[in-house]
């Protein structure tokens, strides 16, 4: 089995929104903001190669939205999904499985693309099964006013219409080496793939812990619909991560791909070691 980091570029979000009630005097040292209070964030995905299966976890923001839409988020950087796959000798046609942690546009926008004449949408990974779960899928299609702007129908409905969609019904259904952890708070029923590889566990943290700067349990994003549930599930996960030496893979951290975690003298969670995925696998 091989694990690869897939970089799809960067975008900007308001720093206050990303750190919630944490004062700027504290979070500005974690991810400095520009003059508009915007911080730069990665859209980092994970590719798992196992035998004849090539499994992509999340796929970034995509490229089918309008210039006006992208203008809100200040897309930047040289990396793209296609380029990152091509650099490894792969293409979208090689992907056998697309695992969607959740359906916010910065995580699933690359799932769907325009057809050749831009008259209709089509799935970007024509040979893949798209994995979600029924609870989250229904939530995304019937969302609350708080999240509605993050769930774009053009990212969701074409997958369903393609008949490539499959719902996870048991933790190891996608693969025997990959267990799906379901968490709440950021959105309903977000999935965190936990991958057992070479005697270690790599956890794709998605938006439960979007960056290394979000390790403190109370550093909850203002985007989270149920902050107390986020804190509960984050506490439970980090307790387990420390005790079992999990490797945390960060989707949004602009600089740090992975870390391990330890407890400090007050019982809180802090970084143990920081590293890139290719240093381990």
VEXZA-331360 format. One line per 5 residues: number of its first residue (from 1); their letters; for each residue x, y, z of N, C-alpha, C, O, CB. Coordinates in steps of 0.2 Angstrom, whole numbers. Glycine has a CB too. Example, Ala and Ser with C-alpha at 12.3 -4.5 7.8 and 13.67 -1.06 7.14 Angstrom:
BEGIN
1	as	66 -28 39 62 -22 39 66 -16 39 71 -17 42 57 -22 45; 64 -11 35 68 -5 36 64 0 39 67 6 40 70 -3 29 .
This chain:
BEGIN
1	xxxxx	4 -6 0 0 0 0 4 6 0 10 6 3 -5 0 6; 2 11 -4 6 18 -4 1 23 -3 -5 23 -5 9 19 -11; 3 28 1 -1 34 2 3 40 -1 9 41 0 -2 35 10; -1 45 -4 2 51 -7 -2 57 -5 -9 57 -5 2 50 -15; 1 62 -4 -2 69 -3 -4 72 -10 0 72 -15 2 73 1 .
6	xxxxx	-10 74 -11 -13 77 -17 -14 84 -15 -19 86 -12 -19 73 -19; -10 89 -18 -12 96 -16 -16 99 -22 -15 97 -28 -5 100 -16; -21 102 -20 -26 105 -25 -26 113 -25 -30 116 -28 -33 103 -24; -21 116 -22 -21 123 -21 -23 126 -14 -24 122 -10 -25 126 -27; -23 133 -14 -25 136 -8 -31 141 -9 -32 143 -15 -19 140 -5 .
11	xxxxx	-34 142 -3 -39 147 -4 -39 151 3 -36 149 8 -46 144 -5; -43 157 3 -43 161 9 -50 161 12 -55 162 9 -41 168 7; -50 161 19 -56 162 23 -54 166 29 -49 167 31 -58 155 26; -60 169 31 -59 174 37 -56 171 43 -58 166 45 -66 177 38; -51 174 46 -47 171 51 -52 170 57 -52 165 61 -41 175 53 .
16	xxxxx	-56 175 59 -61 174 64 -66 169 63 -67 165 68 -64 181 65; -68 168 57 -73 162 56 -69 155 57 -72 151 60 -75 163 49; -63 155 55 -59 149 56 -57 147 63 -57 141 65 -53 149 52; -57 152 68 -55 151 75 -61 153 80 -60 152 86 -49 155 76; -67 154 77 -72 155 82 -71 160 87 -70 166 86 -74 149 85 .
21	xxxxx	-72 158 93 -72 163 99 -65 164 101 -64 168 106 -76 161 105; -60 161 98 -53 162 100 -51 169 98 -52 171 92 -48 157 97; -48 174 102 -46 180 100 -41 181 95 -37 176 95 -44 184 106; -41 186 91 -36 186 85 -29 187 88 -24 185 85 -38 192 81; -29 190 94 -22 191 98 -19 184 99 -13 184 100 -23 195 104 .
26	xxxxx	-23 179 99 -20 172 100 -19 169 93 -14 166 91 -24 168 104; -24 169 89 -24 165 83 -20 168 77 -17 164 73 -31 164 80; -18 174 78 -14 177 73 -7 174 73 -4 175 67 -14 185 74; -5 171 78 2 168 78 1 161 75 7 158 74 4 168 85; -5 158 74 -5 152 71 -6 152 64 -3 148 60 -11 148 74 .
31	xxxxx	-9 157 61 -10 158 54 -11 165 53 -17 168 53 -16 153 51; -6 169 51 -6 176 51 -11 178 45 -11 175 40 0 179 49; -15 183 47 -20 186 42 -17 191 38 -12 195 39 -27 188 45; -21 193 32 -19 198 28 -23 204 30 -26 204 35 -20 197 20; -22 210 26 -25 216 28 -33 216 28 -36 220 31 -23 221 23 .
36	xxxxx	-36 210 25 -43 209 25 -45 204 30 -51 202 30 -45 207 18; -41 202 34 -42 197 40 -43 190 37 -46 186 40 -48 199 44; -40 189 31 -41 183 27 -34 179 29 -29 181 28 -42 183 20; -35 172 30 -30 168 31 -30 163 25 -35 161 23 -30 164 38; -24 161 23 -23 156 18 -23 149 21 -20 147 26 -16 157 14 .
41	xxxxx	-27 144 17 -28 138 19 -27 133 13 -29 134 7 -35 137 22; -24 127 15 -23 122 10 -30 118 8 -35 119 12 -18 117 12; -30 115 3 -35 110 1 -32 104 -1 -31 102 -7 -40 113 -5; -29 100 4 -25 94 4 -29 88 4 -33 87 9 -19 95 9; -28 84 -1 -32 78 -1 -27 72 0 -21 73 0 -35 77 -8 .
46	xxxxx	-29 66 0 -25 60 1 -27 54 -4 -33 53 -5 -26 57 8; -22 52 -7 -23 46 -12 -20 40 -9 -14 40 -6 -19 48 -18; -24 34 -9 -22 28 -6 -22 23 -12 -27 22 -16 -27 26 -1; -16 20 -13 -15 15 -19 -14 8 -15 -10 7 -11 -9 17 -23; -19 4 -17 -18 -3 -14 -20 -8 -19 -26 -9 -21 -23 -4 -8 .
51	xxxxx	-15 -12 -22 -16 -16 -27 -19 -13 -33 -16 -8 -36 -21 -22 -25; -25 -15 -36 -28 -12 -42 -33 -6 -40 -37 -4 -44 -31 -17 -46; -33 -4 -33 -38 1 -31 -34 7 -30 -28 7 -27 -41 -1 -25; -36 13 -32 -33 20 -31 -39 24 -29 -44 26 -32 -31 23 -38; -38 26 -22 -44 29 -18 -42 36 -16 -37 37 -13 -45 24 -12 .
56	xxxxx	-46 41 -19 -45 48 -17 -50 50 -12 -56 49 -12 -46 52 -24; -47 53 -7 -51 55 -1 -51 63 -2 -46 67 -1 -48 54 6; -57 65 -3 -59 72 -5 -55 75 -11 -51 71 -13 -57 77 1; -57 80 -14 -55 82 -20 -54 90 -21 -54 92 -27 -58 79 -26; -55 94 -16 -54 101 -17 -60 104 -20 -66 102 -19 -48 102 -22 .
61	xxxxx	-59 111 -22 -64 115 -24 -67 114 -31 -72 117 -33 -62 122 -22; -63 111 -35 -64 110 -42 -63 117 -46 -60 122 -44 -72 108 -43; -66 117 -52 -64 123 -57 -70 125 -61 -70 129 -65 -58 121 -61; -76 123 -59 -82 124 -63 -86 130 -61 -91 132 -64 -87 118 -63; -85 133 -55 -89 138 -53 -87 145 -56 -82 145 -60 -88 139 -45 .
66	xxxxx	-91 150 -55 -90 156 -59 -84 160 -56 -82 159 -50 -96 161 -58; -81 165 -60 -76 169 -58 -78 173 -51 -74 174 -47 -74 174 -63; -84 175 -51 -87 179 -45 -86 174 -39 -84 177 -34 -94 181 -47; -88 168 -40 -88 163 -34 -81 163 -32 -79 163 -26 -91 157 -36; -76 161 -36 -69 160 -34 -66 167 -32 -62 166 -28 -65 158 -40 .
71	xxxxx	-69 172 -34 -66 179 -31 -67 180 -24 -64 183 -21 -69 184 -35; -72 176 -21 -74 177 -14 -68 173 -10 -67 175 -4 -81 174 -12; -65 169 -13 -61 164 -9 -53 165 -11 -49 161 -8 -63 157 -10; -52 169 -16 -45 171 -17 -40 165 -18 -35 163 -15 -42 175 -11; -43 160 -23 -39 155 -25 -32 156 -27 -30 161 -30 -42 150 -30 .
76	xxxxx	-27 153 -24 -20 154 -26 -16 148 -25 -18 143 -23 -17 159 -21; -9 148 -28 -5 143 -28 -5 139 -35 -9 140 -39 -7 137 -23; 1 136 -36 2 133 -42 -1 126 -43 -2 123 -49 9 132 -44; -3 122 -38 -5 115 -38 -12 115 -40 -16 119 -39 -4 112 -31; -14 109 -43 -21 107 -45 -22 100 -44 -17 96 -44 -22 110 -52 .
81	xxxxx	-28 98 -44 -29 91 -43 -26 87 -49 -23 82 -48 -37 89 -43; -28 89 -55 -25 85 -61 -17 85 -61 -14 80 -62 -27 89 -67; -14 91 -59 -7 91 -59 -4 86 -54 1 83 -56 -5 98 -58; -7 86 -48 -4 82 -43 -5 75 -45 0 71 -43 -8 84 -36; -11 73 -48 -11 66 -50 -6 64 -55 -3 59 -55 -18 65 -52 .
86	xxxxx	-6 69 -60 -1 68 -66 6 67 -63 10 63 -66 -2 73 -71; 8 71 -58 15 71 -56 17 64 -53 22 62 -53 16 76 -51; 11 60 -51 12 53 -48 11 48 -54 12 42 -52 8 52 -42; 10 50 -60 9 45 -65 2 43 -66 0 38 -69 13 40 -64; -3 46 -62 -10 44 -63 -14 50 -66 -12 55 -67 -13 43 -55 .
91	xxxxx	-20 48 -68 -25 52 -70 -32 51 -67 -33 47 -63 -26 52 -78; -37 55 -68 -44 55 -65 -47 48 -67 -50 45 -63 -48 60 -67; -45 46 -73 -48 39 -75 -46 33 -71 -49 28 -71 -46 38 -83; -40 34 -68 -37 29 -64 -40 28 -57 -40 23 -54 -30 30 -63; -44 33 -55 -47 33 -48 -53 28 -48 -57 28 -52 -49 40 -46 .
96	xxxxx	-52 23 -43 -57 18 -43 -63 20 -37 -68 17 -37 -54 11 -41; -61 24 -32 -65 26 -27 -64 33 -25 -58 35 -24 -64 21 -21; -69 37 -24 -69 44 -21 -72 44 -15 -78 43 -14 -72 49 -26; -69 45 -9 -71 45 -2 -73 52 -1 -68 56 -1 -67 41 3; -79 54 1 -80 61 2 -81 62 10 -86 59 13 -87 63 -1 .
101	xxxxx	-77 65 13 -78 66 20 -84 70 22 -88 68 27 -72 71 23; -86 75 18 -92 78 18 -93 82 12 -89 83 8 -93 83 25; -99 86 11 -101 89 5 -100 96 4 -103 99 0 -107 87 3; -96 99 9 -95 106 8 -91 107 2 -87 103 0 -91 109 15; -91 113 -1 -89 114 -8 -81 113 -8 -78 111 -14 -91 120 -11 .
106	xxxxx	-78 115 -3 -70 115 -3 -68 108 -2 -62 106 -3 -67 119 2; -72 103 -1 -70 96 0 -72 91 -6 -70 86 -7 -73 93 6; -78 94 -10 -81 89 -15 -81 92 -21 -84 89 -26 -87 86 -12; -79 99 -22 -80 102 -28 -77 99 -34 -80 100 -40 -78 109 -28; -72 96 -33 -68 92 -39 -72 86 -41 -70 83 -46 -61 91 -37 .
111	xxxxx	-77 84 -38 -81 78 -40 -84 78 -46 -85 73 -50 -86 76 -34; -86 84 -48 -90 85 -54 -87 91 -58 -84 95 -56 -98 88 -52; -88 90 -65 -85 95 -69 -90 96 -75 -95 93 -76 -78 92 -72; -88 101 -79 -92 103 -85 -90 97 -90 -85 94 -91 -90 110 -88; -95 96 -95 -94 92 -101 -90 96 -106 -88 102 -104 -100 89 -104 .
116	xxxxx	-88 93 -111 -83 97 -116 -86 103 -118 -82 108 -119 -82 92 -122; -93 104 -120 -95 110 -122 -99 115 -117 -102 119 -118 -100 109 -128; -98 113 -110 -100 116 -105 -108 117 -105 -111 122 -103 -97 123 -104; -111 112 -108 -118 112 -108 -122 108 -102 -128 109 -101 -121 109 -114; -118 104 -99 -120 100 -93 -114 98 -89 -109 98 -91 -124 94 -96 .
121	xxxxx	-116 95 -83 -111 93 -78 -110 85 -79 -115 82 -81 -113 94 -71; -105 83 -77 -103 76 -77 -99 74 -71 -95 79 -69 -100 73 -84; -98 68 -69 -94 66 -64 -87 66 -67 -85 64 -72 -95 59 -61; -82 69 -63 -75 70 -65 -71 63 -65 -66 63 -68 -72 75 -60; -74 58 -61 -70 52 -60 -75 46 -63 -79 43 -59 -68 50 -53 .
126	xxxxx	-75 45 -69 -80 41 -72 -80 34 -71 -85 30 -71 -79 42 -80; -74 32 -68 -73 25 -67 -73 23 -59 -72 18 -57 -67 22 -69; -75 28 -55 -75 27 -48 -82 26 -45 -87 29 -47 -72 34 -45; -82 23 -39 -87 23 -34 -86 29 -30 -81 31 -28 -88 17 -30; -92 33 -29 -92 39 -24 -95 37 -18 -100 34 -17 -95 45 -27 .
131	xxxxx	-91 37 -12 -93 35 -6 -95 41 -1 -91 46 0 -88 31 -2; -101 41 1 -104 45 6 -107 41 11 -107 35 12 -108 51 3; -112 44 16 -116 41 20 -123 44 19 -124 50 18 -114 40 27; -128 40 20 -135 42 19 -137 48 24 -140 52 21 -140 36 20; -135 48 30 -137 53 34 -134 60 32 -138 65 32 -134 52 41 .
136	xxxxx	-128 60 30 -125 66 28 -128 68 21 -129 74 20 -117 66 28; -129 64 17 -131 65 10 -138 69 11 -139 74 8 -132 59 6; -142 66 15 -149 69 16 -149 76 19 -152 80 17 -154 64 20; -144 76 24 -143 83 27 -141 88 22 -143 94 22 -138 82 33; -136 86 18 -134 91 13 -139 93 8 -139 99 6 -128 88 9 .
141	xxxxx	-144 89 6 -149 91 1 -155 94 4 -159 97 1 -151 84 -2; -155 94 11 -160 98 15 -157 102 20 -159 101 26 -166 92 17; -153 106 19 -149 109 24 -152 115 27 -157 117 25 -142 112 20; -149 117 33 -151 123 37 -148 129 33 -144 129 29 -149 122 44; -151 135 35 -149 141 32 -142 143 34 -138 146 30 -153 147 35 .
146	xxxxx	-139 140 39 -132 141 41 -127 138 36 -122 141 34 -131 139 48; -129 132 34 -124 129 29 -126 129 22 -122 127 18 -124 122 32; -132 132 20 -134 131 14 -129 133 8 -129 130 3 -140 135 13; -125 139 10 -121 141 5 -115 137 4 -111 137 -1 -118 148 7; -114 132 8 -108 127 7 -110 121 4 -105 117 1 -105 125 14 .
151	xxxxx	-116 119 3 -119 114 -1 -121 116 -7 -127 118 -8 -124 110 3; -117 115 -13 -119 117 -19 -122 111 -23 -119 106 -24 -113 120 -23; -128 112 -25 -132 106 -29 -128 103 -35 -128 97 -36 -139 108 -31; -124 108 -38 -120 105 -44 -115 101 -42 -112 97 -46 -118 111 -48; -113 101 -36 -107 96 -33 -110 90 -31 -107 85 -30 -104 100 -28 .
156	xxxxx	-117 89 -30 -120 84 -27 -124 80 -31 -124 74 -32 -124 86 -21; -129 83 -34 -134 80 -38 -131 76 -44 -134 70 -45 -139 84 -41; -126 78 -48 -124 74 -53 -121 68 -51 -121 63 -55 -118 78 -57; -118 67 -45 -115 61 -42 -121 56 -42 -121 50 -44 -112 62 -36; -127 58 -39 -132 54 -38 -135 52 -44 -137 46 -45 -138 57 -34 .
161	xxxxx	-136 56 -49 -139 55 -56 -134 50 -60 -137 46 -64 -140 61 -60; -128 50 -58 -123 46 -62 -124 38 -60 -121 34 -64 -116 48 -61; -127 37 -54 -127 30 -52 -121 27 -49 -120 21 -49 -130 25 -57; -116 32 -48 -109 30 -45 -109 31 -38 -104 29 -35 -104 34 -49; -114 33 -35 -115 34 -28 -116 28 -24 -120 24 -26 -120 40 -26 .
166	xxxxx	-112 27 -18 -114 22 -14 -113 24 -7 -108 28 -5 -109 16 -15; -117 22 -2 -117 24 5 -114 19 9 -114 13 8 -125 25 7; -109 22 13 -106 17 18 -111 15 24 -114 20 27 -100 21 21; -112 9 25 -116 6 30 -113 3 35 -116 1 40 -121 1 26; -106 2 35 -103 -1 40 -96 1 40 -93 3 35 -103 -9 40 .
171	xxxxx	-92 2 46 -86 5 46 -80 3 41 -77 7 38 -83 5 53; -80 -3 39 -75 -6 35 -77 -8 28 -74 -12 25 -71 -12 38; -83 -5 26 -86 -7 20 -82 -5 14 -81 -8 9 -93 -4 19; -78 1 14 -74 4 8 -68 -1 7 -67 -3 2 -72 11 10; -65 -3 13 -59 -7 12 -58 -10 19 -59 -7 24 -53 -3 9 .
176	xxxxx	-55 -16 19 -53 -19 26 -48 -15 30 -48 -15 36 -51 -26 25; -44 -11 26 -39 -7 30 -41 0 31 -37 4 34 -32 -7 25; -47 2 30 -49 9 31 -56 8 35 -61 5 32 -51 12 24; -56 12 40 -62 12 45 -64 19 44 -61 24 45 -60 10 52; -71 20 44 -74 26 44 -76 28 51 -81 25 54 -80 26 39 .
181	xxxxx	-74 34 53 -76 37 59 -81 42 58 -79 47 54 -70 39 63; -87 42 61 -92 47 60 -92 52 65 -92 50 71 -99 44 59; -91 58 64 -91 63 69 -96 69 67 -99 69 62 -84 67 69; -98 73 73 -103 78 72 -101 84 75 -96 85 78 -110 75 76; -105 89 73 -103 96 76 -102 101 70 -105 106 69 -98 96 80 .
186	xxxxx	-97 99 66 -95 104 60 -101 103 55 -103 109 53 -89 101 57; -103 97 54 -109 96 50 -112 89 52 -109 87 57 -108 96 42; -117 87 50 -120 81 52 -116 75 48 -116 74 42 -128 80 50; -114 70 53 -111 64 50 -105 64 45 -105 61 40 -117 60 47; -100 69 47 -94 69 43 -90 63 44 -90 60 50 -90 75 45 .
191	xxxxx	-87 60 39 -83 54 39 -76 56 39 -73 59 35 -85 49 33; -72 52 44 -65 53 44 -62 46 43 -62 41 47 -63 55 51; -59 45 37 -56 39 35 -50 37 40 -45 42 40 -54 38 28; -49 32 43 -44 30 47 -40 24 43 -44 18 43 -46 28 54; -34 25 41 -31 20 37 -25 16 41 -21 19 44 -28 23 31 .
196	xxxxx	-26 10 41 -21 6 44 -15 4 39 -17 0 34 -24 -1 47; -9 6 40 -4 5 35 3 4 39 5 8 43 -4 11 30; 6 -1 37 13 -3 40 13 -2 48 17 0 51 18 2 37; 7 -5 51 7 -5 58 5 2 61 6 2 67 14 -7 61; 3 7 57 2 13 60 -5 15 57 -8 12 52 7 19 58 .
201	xxxxx	-8 20 61 -15 23 59 -14 30 57 -12 34 61 -20 22 64; -16 31 50 -17 38 48 -24 40 48 -28 37 45 -13 39 41; -25 46 51 -32 48 51 -33 55 47 -29 60 48 -35 49 58; -37 54 42 -39 60 38 -44 65 42 -49 63 43 -42 58 31; -41 70 44 -45 74 49 -50 79 47 -54 81 51 -40 78 53 .
206	xxxxx	-50 80 40 -56 84 37 -57 90 41 -52 94 43 -62 80 36; -63 92 43 -64 98 47 -65 97 54 -68 101 58 -70 102 44; -64 91 57 -64 90 64 -58 94 67 -59 97 72 -64 82 66; -53 93 64 -47 97 66 -43 99 59 -39 95 56 -41 92 70; -45 105 57 -43 107 50 -36 108 49 -33 108 44 -47 113 48 .
211	xxxxx	-33 110 55 -25 112 55 -22 111 62 -26 109 66 -25 120 53; -16 111 62 -12 110 68 -14 115 73 -14 114 79 -4 110 66; -16 121 71 -18 126 75 -24 125 79 -26 129 83 -18 133 72; -28 120 76 -35 118 79 -34 113 84 -39 110 86 -39 117 74; -28 111 87 -28 105 91 -31 107 98 -34 102 101 -21 104 93 .
216	xxxxx	-31 113 101 -35 114 107 -42 112 106 -45 115 101 -34 121 110; -45 109 111 -52 106 110 -57 112 109 -62 111 105 -54 102 116; -56 118 112 -61 123 111 -59 128 105 -63 133 105 -60 127 118; -54 126 101 -53 131 95 -58 128 90 -55 125 85 -45 130 93; -64 130 90 -69 127 86 -71 133 81 -72 138 82 -75 125 90 .
221	xxxxx	-72 131 74 -73 135 69 -80 138 70 -85 135 72 -73 132 62; -81 144 68 -88 147 68 -92 144 63 -98 145 63 -87 155 66; -89 141 58 -93 137 53 -97 131 56 -102 129 53 -89 135 47; -95 128 62 -98 122 65 -105 124 67 -106 129 70 -93 120 70; -109 119 65 -116 120 67 -118 119 74 -123 121 77 -121 116 62 .
226	xxxxx	-114 114 77 -115 112 84 -108 112 87 -105 107 88 -119 105 84; -106 118 90 -99 118 92 -98 113 98 -92 111 99 -98 125 95; -103 112 103 -102 108 108 -101 101 106 -97 97 109 -107 109 113; -104 99 101 -103 92 98 -97 91 95 -93 86 95 -109 90 93; -94 97 92 -87 97 89 -82 96 94 -78 92 94 -86 103 85 .
231	xxxxx	-83 99 100 -78 98 105 -79 92 109 -74 89 110 -80 104 111; -85 89 109 -85 82 112 -82 77 108 -78 73 110 -93 80 113; -83 77 101 -80 72 97 -73 73 96 -69 69 95 -84 72 90; -71 80 96 -63 81 96 -60 78 102 -54 75 101 -62 89 95; -63 79 108 -60 77 114 -59 69 113 -54 67 115 -64 79 120 .
236	xxxxx	-64 66 111 -64 59 111 -59 56 106 -55 52 107 -71 56 109; -59 59 100 -54 57 95 -47 59 98 -43 54 97 -55 61 89; -45 64 100 -38 66 102 -36 61 108 -30 60 108 -38 73 104; -41 60 113 -39 55 118 -36 48 115 -31 46 117 -45 54 123; -40 46 110 -39 40 106 -32 41 102 -28 36 102 -44 38 102 .
241	xxxxx	-31 47 99 -25 48 95 -19 48 99 -14 45 97 -26 55 91; -19 51 105 -13 51 109 -12 43 112 -6 41 111 -14 55 116; -17 40 114 -16 33 117 -14 28 112 -10 23 113 -22 31 120; -15 29 105 -14 24 100 -9 27 95 -8 24 90 -20 22 97; -6 33 96 -1 36 92 -3 37 85 1 35 80 5 31 92 .
246	xxxxx	-9 39 84 -11 40 77 -7 46 74 -5 50 77 -19 42 78; -7 45 67 -4 51 63 -10 55 61 -15 52 57 0 48 57; -10 61 62 -16 66 60 -14 69 53 -8 72 53 -17 71 65; -18 68 48 -17 71 41 -21 77 41 -27 76 41 -18 66 36; -18 83 40 -22 89 40 -24 91 33 -20 92 28 -18 95 43 .
251	xxxxx	-31 92 32 -33 95 25 -32 102 24 -30 104 18 -40 93 24; -32 106 29 -32 113 28 -26 117 30 -25 123 29 -38 116 31; -21 114 34 -16 117 36 -11 119 31 -9 115 26 -12 113 41; -9 126 30 -6 128 24 2 126 24 5 126 19 -6 136 24; 4 124 30 11 122 30 13 115 33 18 112 30 15 127 35 .
256	xxxxx	9 112 37 10 106 40 5 100 38 -1 101 38 9 107 48; 8 95 35 4 89 32 1 85 38 -4 83 38 8 85 27; 6 83 42 5 78 47 8 79 54 13 83 55 7 71 45; 5 77 59 8 77 66 6 71 70 1 68 69 6 84 69; 9 70 75 7 66 81 6 70 87 8 76 87 12 60 83 .
261	xxxxx	2 68 92 -1 72 97 1 69 104 2 63 105 -8 73 96; 2 74 109 3 72 116 0 76 120 -3 81 118 11 72 117; -1 74 127 -4 78 132 1 83 135 7 81 136 -8 74 137; -1 89 137 3 93 140 2 92 148 -2 88 150 3 101 138; 5 96 152 5 95 159 -2 97 162 -4 95 167 10 100 163 .
266	xxxxx	-6 101 158 -13 102 160 -18 98 157 -24 98 159 -14 109 158; -16 93 154 -20 88 151 -23 90 144 -27 86 141 -26 87 155; -21 95 141 -23 97 135 -19 94 129 -14 90 131 -22 105 134; -20 95 123 -17 92 117 -12 97 114 -14 102 112 -22 89 113; -6 94 113 -1 98 109 2 94 104 2 88 104 4 102 114 .
271	xxxxx	6 97 100 10 93 95 15 89 98 19 92 102 13 98 89; 16 83 95 22 79 97 27 80 92 33 83 93 20 72 98; 26 78 86 30 78 80 27 80 74 21 79 73 34 71 79; 30 85 70 27 87 64 31 84 58 37 84 58 27 95 63; 28 82 52 32 79 47 27 79 41 21 80 41 34 72 49 .
276	xxxxx	30 77 35 26 76 29 25 68 28 29 64 31 30 79 23; 20 67 24 18 60 23 23 56 20 25 50 22 12 60 19; 27 59 15 32 55 12 38 54 16 43 50 14 34 59 6; 39 56 22 44 55 27 43 48 30 47 45 33 45 61 31; 37 46 30 35 40 34 33 34 29 35 29 31 29 42 38 .
281	x	30 36 24 27 31 19 30 32 12 29 28 8 20 30 19 .
